[in-house]
């Protein structure tokens, strides 16, 4: 029971720190966006971009996991301090907004919470998985890192010390963050990944669905946004094929591929819709650049998938708007893809990090 309380605490921590980072990011870019769920989504990507910046140098220089844990939690405390200094004057305004939202939109929000709870129950009571190798990697890598106090230096399948760091996951730091949480909280990796991480991804996926609903139907039609969440839940519940991400969301929510399919790609599409509504709005482009930059540390398959989605969305937009600025910003958004793609090819074929 204590472990499940810890998982609940981890989820609350994720949501809280994501809201804080999302609020800081929107404050820095001078955005007037007030949505709580949108802050959480942006903050999630801010969180893992910061972790990626800290973790990769330590990972490549073969530093102990305990050093990463200490540095990361010092940074978290610094973020909390920065938030209290920069945004303390906005606390009454944010509290008033939340109070009005809960008062005026009580039933849609309660329905939304109920839909998410149903999905959380389904996911957490389902112990079945059909991807044994992938599951073994994500749980095994976290376990090996925690119990050896290293950062992805051991083979998650055999427990043997690797001769060199695995190039396929070298720039991916999502599982390294799980190892940090497990080391700090003394929670077993199996429970942290299969319960806390799985639940978080289900929550975030539904928040993206909700934001998509608001973007499609208008922010004044929150009931339609919730209805859209229900429709996608119903569709996912009865979908198990190669053409939807439902199998990832309900069977493998703690894996990096799930984050790519259910969080990163839908979030990029959400930002595309916002950009298509007003392609001259600078803030949405900055938000898109943030999501792209953070995506590679969450799952390295984003190196291939993100450029395709950007091209599919932004090339037709540039042609239809006949705006040179769209092409310039599209090119800027491709820069992180090119940099990470180049780094992946170099570390896979030319530069190796021996243990």
C-alpha positions as CSV (number, residue, x, y, z in Angstrom):
1,X,0.0,0.0,0.0
2,X,2.9,2.4,0.8
3,X,4.2,1.9,-2.7
4,X,0.9,2.8,-4.3
5,X,0.7,5.9,-2.1
6,X,4.2,6.8,-3.4
7,X,2.9,6.3,-7.0
8,X,0.0,8.7,-6.3
9,X,2.5,11.2,-4.9
10,X,4.7,10.8,-8.0
11,X,1.7,11.6,-10.2
12,X,0.8,14.6,-8.2
13,X,4.4,15.8,-8.3
14,X,4.5,15.4,-12.1
15,X,1.3,17.4,-12.5
16,X,2.4,20.1,-10.0
17,X,5.9,20.6,-11.4
18,X,4.5,20.5,-15.0
19,X,2.0,23.2,-14.1
20,X,4.8,25.3,-12.5
21,X,7.1,24.9,-15.5
22,X,4.3,25.5,-18.0
23,X,3.3,28.7,-16.2
24,X,6.9,29.9,-16.1
25,X,7.4,29.2,-19.8
26,X,4.2,31.0,-20.8
27,X,5.2,33.9,-18.6
28,X,8.7,34.1,-20.2
29,X,7.2,34.2,-23.7
30,X,4.5,36.7,-22.6
31,X,1.6,34.5,-23.4
32,X,-1.9,35.3,-22.2
33,X,-3.0,31.6,-22.1
34,X,-4.9,30.8,-18.9
35,X,-5.6,27.1,-19.4
36,X,-4.5,24.8,-16.5
37,X,-4.4,21.7,-18.7
38,X,-2.4,23.5,-21.4
39,X,0.1,24.6,-18.8
40,X,0.5,21.0,-17.6
41,X,1.1,19.8,-21.1
42,X,3.7,22.4,-21.9
43,X,5.3,22.0,-18.5
44,X,5.7,18.3,-19.0
45,X,7.9,18.9,-22.1
46,X,9.8,21.7,-20.2
47,X,10.5,19.2,-17.4
48,X,11.9,16.5,-19.6
49,X,13.9,19.0,-21.7
50,X,15.6,20.3,-18.6
51,X,16.2,16.7,-17.4
52,X,17.7,15.8,-20.8
53,X,20.1,18.8,-20.7
54,X,21.3,17.7,-17.3
55,X,21.3,13.9,-17.8
56,X,23.0,13.5,-21.2
57,X,26.5,14.9,-20.2
58,X,26.5,12.8,-17.0
59,X,25.4,9.7,-19.0
60,X,28.1,10.2,-21.6
61,X,30.8,10.7,-19.0
62,X,29.7,7.6,-17.1
63,X,28.9,9.4,-13.9
64,X,27.0,7.6,-11.1
65,X,23.2,7.8,-10.9
66,X,23.4,9.3,-7.4
67,X,25.1,12.4,-8.8
68,X,22.4,12.9,-11.4
69,X,19.8,12.4,-8.6
70,X,21.4,15.1,-6.4
71,X,21.8,17.6,-9.2
72,X,18.3,17.1,-10.5
73,X,16.6,17.6,-7.2
74,X,18.7,20.7,-6.5
75,X,17.4,22.0,-9.9
76,X,13.8,21.2,-8.9
77,X,14.2,23.2,-5.7
78,X,15.7,26.1,-7.8
79,X,12.7,26.0,-10.1
80,X,10.3,26.2,-7.2
81,X,12.2,29.1,-5.8
82,X,12.2,30.9,-9.2
83,X,8.5,30.3,-9.5
84,X,7.7,31.8,-6.1
85,X,9.9,34.8,-6.9
86,X,8.6,35.5,-10.4
87,X,5.0,34.5,-10.1
88,X,3.9,35.1,-6.5
89,X,2.0,38.2,-7.5
90,X,-0.1,36.1,-9.9
91,X,-1.1,33.6,-7.3
92,X,-4.4,35.3,-6.3
93,X,-5.3,35.7,-10.0
94,X,-4.6,32.0,-10.7
95,X,-6.6,31.0,-7.7
96,X,-9.5,33.1,-8.8
97,X,-9.4,31.6,-12.3
98,X,-9.4,28.1,-10.9
99,X,-12.3,28.9,-8.5
100,X,-14.4,30.3,-11.4
101,X,-13.6,27.4,-13.6
102,X,-14.6,24.8,-11.0
103,X,-17.8,26.8,-10.3
104,X,-18.9,27.3,-13.8
105,X,-17.6,24.1,-15.4
106,X,-18.2,21.7,-12.5
107,X,-20.0,19.0,-14.4
108,X,-17.9,18.9,-17.5
109,X,-14.7,18.7,-15.4
110,X,-16.2,16.0,-13.1
111,X,-17.1,14.0,-16.2
112,X,-13.6,14.4,-17.5
113,X,-12.1,13.2,-14.2
114,X,-14.4,10.2,-14.2
115,X,-13.4,9.3,-17.8
116,X,-9.7,9.4,-16.8
117,X,-10.3,7.4,-13.7
118,X,-12.0,4.7,-15.7
119,X,-9.0,4.5,-18.0
120,X,-6.6,4.4,-15.1
121,X,-8.4,1.5,-13.5
122,X,-8.4,-0.4,-16.8
123,X,-4.7,0.2,-17.4
124,X,-3.6,-0.6,-13.8
125,X,-5.7,-3.7,-13.5
126,X,-4.4,-5.0,-16.8
127,X,-1.2,-7.0,-16.2
128,X,-1.0,-8.3,-19.8
129,X,1.5,-7.1,-22.3
130,X,2.4,-8.5,-25.7
131,X,5.8,-6.7,-26.1
132,X,8.0,-8.7,-23.7
133,X,11.3,-7.4,-25.2
134,X,10.3,-3.8,-25.0
135,X,8.9,-4.1,-21.5
136,X,12.0,-5.9,-20.4
137,X,14.2,-3.1,-21.7
138,X,12.3,-0.2,-20.1
139,X,11.9,-1.9,-16.7
140,X,15.3,-3.7,-16.9
141,X,17.3,-0.6,-17.7
142,X,15.8,1.3,-14.8
143,X,16.4,-1.7,-12.5
144,X,20.0,-2.1,-13.6
145,X,20.7,1.6,-13.2
146,X,19.3,1.8,-9.7
147,X,20.9,-1.3,-8.3
148,X,24.4,-0.6,-9.8
149,X,24.2,3.2,-9.3
150,X,25.0,3.8,-12.9
151,X,23.3,5.4,-15.9
152,X,22.4,2.8,-18.5
153,X,25.7,1.1,-18.4
154,X,24.4,-2.5,-18.0
155,X,22.5,-4.8,-20.4
156,X,18.9,-4.8,-19.1
157,X,18.4,-8.3,-20.5
158,X,21.5,-10.1,-19.0
159,X,22.7,-7.8,-16.3
160,X,26.2,-7.8,-17.8
161,X,28.3,-4.6,-18.1
162,X,28.1,-3.2,-21.6
163,X,31.3,-2.7,-23.6
164,X,29.9,0.6,-24.8
165,X,26.7,2.6,-24.3
166,X,23.8,1.5,-26.4
167,X,23.6,4.0,-29.3
168,X,19.9,3.2,-29.9
169,X,19.0,4.7,-26.6
170,X,22.0,7.0,-26.0
171,X,20.1,10.3,-26.3
172,X,16.9,8.9,-24.6
173,X,16.7,9.9,-21.0
174,X,13.1,9.0,-20.1
175,X,14.1,5.8,-18.4
176,X,17.0,7.5,-16.6
177,X,14.5,9.8,-15.0
178,X,12.6,6.8,-13.7
179,X,15.8,5.5,-12.2
180,X,16.3,8.9,-10.4
181,X,12.8,8.6,-8.9
182,X,13.4,5.0,-7.9
183,X,16.7,5.8,-6.2
184,X,15.3,8.8,-4.4
185,X,12.1,7.3,-3.2
186,X,13.3,3.7,-2.8
187,X,10.4,2.5,-4.9
188,X,10.8,-0.7,-7.0
189,X,11.3,0.0,-10.7
190,X,8.5,-2.4,-11.7
191,X,5.9,-0.4,-9.7
192,X,7.2,3.0,-10.7
193,X,7.1,2.2,-14.4
194,X,4.0,0.1,-14.6
195,X,1.9,2.2,-12.2
196,X,3.1,5.8,-11.8
197,X,4.5,6.3,-15.4
198,X,1.6,4.4,-17.0
199,X,-1.0,6.5,-15.1
200,X,0.7,9.7,-16.0
201,X,0.7,9.0,-19.7
202,X,-3.0,8.1,-19.7
203,X,-3.7,11.4,-17.9
204,X,-1.6,13.4,-20.3
205,X,-3.1,11.7,-23.4
206,X,-6.6,12.7,-22.2
207,X,-5.6,16.2,-21.5
208,X,-4.3,16.5,-25.1
209,X,-7.6,15.0,-26.4
210,X,-9.4,17.7,-24.3
211,X,-7.3,20.5,-25.7
212,X,-7.9,19.1,-29.2
213,X,-11.6,19.2,-28.6
214,X,-11.4,22.8,-27.4
215,X,-9.4,23.7,-30.5
216,X,-11.9,22.1,-32.8
217,X,-15.1,23.2,-31.2
218,X,-14.0,26.4,-29.4
219,X,-13.0,27.2,-25.8
220,X,-16.6,28.2,-25.0
221,X,-17.8,24.7,-25.7
222,X,-16.1,22.7,-22.9
223,X,-18.9,20.1,-22.9
224,X,-18.0,19.3,-26.5
225,X,-14.4,19.0,-25.6
226,X,-15.3,16.5,-22.9
227,X,-17.5,14.7,-25.4
228,X,-14.5,14.5,-27.7
229,X,-12.5,12.9,-24.9
230,X,-15.3,10.3,-24.4
231,X,-15.4,9.6,-28.2
232,X,-11.7,9.0,-28.4
233,X,-11.8,6.8,-25.2
234,X,-14.6,4.7,-26.7
235,X,-12.7,4.5,-30.0
236,X,-9.4,3.5,-28.3
237,X,-11.2,0.9,-26.1
238,X,-12.3,-1.1,-29.1
239,X,-9.3,-0.5,-31.3
240,X,-6.4,-3.0,-31.4
241,X,-4.7,-2.5,-34.8
242,X,-1.7,-1.0,-36.5
243,X,-3.6,2.2,-37.4
244,X,-4.3,3.7,-33.9
245,X,-2.2,4.2,-30.8
246,X,-4.8,2.5,-28.6
247,X,-2.7,-0.7,-28.1
248,X,0.2,1.4,-26.8
249,X,-2.0,3.5,-24.5
250,X,-3.9,0.6,-22.8
251,X,-1.2,-2.1,-22.9
252,X,2.2,-0.4,-22.9
253,X,1.6,3.1,-21.5
254,X,5.0,3.3,-19.7
255,X,7.1,2.8,-22.8
256,X,8.9,5.4,-24.9
257,X,7.0,4.5,-28.0
258,X,3.7,5.2,-26.2
259,X,4.9,8.7,-25.4
260,X,5.8,9.2,-29.0
261,X,2.4,7.9,-30.3
262,X,0.1,9.2,-27.7
263,X,1.8,12.3,-26.3
264,X,4.4,13.8,-28.7
265,X,2.7,13.4,-32.1
266,X,-0.8,14.5,-30.9
267,X,0.8,17.5,-29.1
268,X,2.5,18.6,-32.3
269,X,-0.7,18.3,-34.2
270,X,-2.5,20.3,-31.5
271,X,0.1,23.1,-31.9
272,X,-0.3,22.8,-35.7
273,X,-4.0,23.5,-35.3
274,X,-3.2,26.6,-33.2
275,X,-0.7,27.8,-35.7
276,X,-3.1,27.2,-38.6
277,X,-5.6,29.4,-36.8
278,X,-3.1,32.3,-36.7
279,X,0.3,31.5,-38.3
280,X,1.7,34.9,-37.4
281,X,1.3,34.2,-33.6
282,X,4.8,33.9,-32.3
283,X,4.0,32.1,-29.1
284,X,2.6,29.0,-30.7
285,X,5.7,28.5,-32.8
286,X,7.9,28.8,-29.6
287,X,5.7,26.2,-27.9
288,X,6.1,23.9,-31.0
289,X,9.9,24.4,-30.9
290,X,9.8,23.4,-27.2
291,X,7.9,20.2,-27.8
292,X,10.1,19.2,-30.7
293,X,13.3,19.8,-28.7
294,X,12.1,17.8,-25.7
295,X,10.7,14.9,-27.7
296,X,14.0,13.2,-28.5
297,X,14.9,12.7,-24.9
298,X,11.5,11.0,-24.4
299,X,11.8,8.6,-27.3
300,X,14.6,8.5,-30.0
301,X,12.1,7.3,-32.6
302,X,11.0,10.9,-32.7
303,X,14.1,11.6,-34.7
304,X,12.3,9.9,-37.6
305,X,8.7,10.6,-36.9
306,X,8.7,14.3,-35.9
307,X,10.2,15.6,-39.2
308,X,7.6,13.7,-41.1
309,X,4.7,15.1,-39.1
310,X,6.1,18.6,-39.3
311,X,6.4,18.3,-43.1
312,X,2.9,16.9,-43.5
313,X,1.4,19.7,-41.5
314,X,3.5,22.8,-42.3
315,X,4.3,22.4,-46.0
316,X,0.6,22.5,-47.0
317,X,0.2,25.4,-44.5
318,X,3.0,27.3,-46.2
319,X,1.5,26.7,-49.6
320,X,-2.0,27.7,-48.6
321,X,-1.0,30.8,-46.6
322,X,1.6,31.9,-49.2
323,X,3.6,33.3,-46.2
324,X,7.4,33.3,-46.3
325,X,7.4,33.4,-42.4
326,X,5.8,29.9,-42.3
327,X,8.7,28.5,-44.3
328,X,11.4,30.2,-42.2
329,X,9.8,28.9,-39.0
330,X,9.3,25.5,-40.4
331,X,13.0,25.4,-41.2
332,X,13.9,26.5,-37.6
333,X,11.7,23.8,-36.2
334,X,13.7,21.2,-38.2
335,X,17.0,22.3,-36.7
336,X,16.6,20.2,-33.5
337,X,15.6,17.2,-35.7
338,X,18.7,17.6,-37.8
339,X,21.0,18.1,-34.8
340,X,19.7,15.0,-33.0
341,X,19.6,13.0,-36.2
342,X,23.2,13.8,-36.9
343,X,24.2,13.0,-33.3
344,X,22.4,9.7,-33.5
345,X,24.2,8.7,-36.8
346,X,27.6,9.8,-35.4
347,X,27.2,7.9,-32.1
348,X,25.9,4.8,-33.9
349,X,28.6,4.5,-36.6
350,X,31.6,6.7,-35.6
351,X,31.9,7.8,-32.0
352,X,31.4,5.2,-29.2
353,X,31.3,5.7,-25.4
354,X,33.1,2.8,-23.9
355,X,32.3,1.7,-20.3
